Amino acid sequence: MRISVDRDVCIGAGQCALVSPDVFTQDDDGFGTVVPGRETGAGGPLVREAARACPVGAVTVEEVTG
């Protein structure tokens, strides 16, 4: 799994960090970001729910095969 937040789309609502604080946080400007080292979603059972909770669809969760 690969997780990312599109800063050009993010409005800083913080829903990702509220739903899955072990994977997402907010930077100094208030925008959502992935916690360093958690780009694969390791230890984040609510990652997909956090992506669905984003009101502007800035969070992407991609399945990586291979």
Buried (B, 14 or more C-beta within 10 A) or exposed (E): EEBEBBEEBBEBBBBBBEBBEBBBBBEEEEBBBBBEEBEBBEEBEBBBBBBBBBEEEBBEBEEEEE
